[in-house]
Amino acid sequence: MLAELTQVVISNAWVTVIVGVLLPLVTAVLVKAGASTKVRAAAAILISGVAAVLTQLVVDGADAVLTWETARQFLLLYGVQFMTYLGFWKPVVEVQAKVLPEVGIG
């Protein structure tokens, strides 16, 4: 039965959730722990924009162009990233202090 499985299909919504939950880790790697809130916010917005275009490439089969769908994807990714950072990564894991705190911008 498993030999017949040739591909796994994940919906666009699940891709957004998975990527959005992991984006605070990317931000933590790229921004120093002591960086100002403005620097972290700007980096998070930039990273969300790049991730939105990349997820559109994956979901649409390498046909990502700047459309309303890409803008919607950006807003969803930034929202998921922001909420998981404030609700989990920052209070529970203290991700900024534990993931390369002296490396990155800021």
C-alpha angles and dihedrals in degrees: 000000000000091000089067093058106101102160142015116219119205120188122241090250092057092047088054093050095046094047093042092053091052097045095084087062090054090049091049091053094048100042127057118243091240095052118122121262090249092056092048092047093048091049091048092052092048092047090049090052093051091045091050092056092044094049089049088054091053097042097042096042099254095316100113115150128162101275136142087269090060090048090049090048090052093052092048093047093048091047094050091044093050095046096046091046093052095037102041121357098051103040100031106031101020086219097182092058096044105040110070095311095184098043127085139029125331 
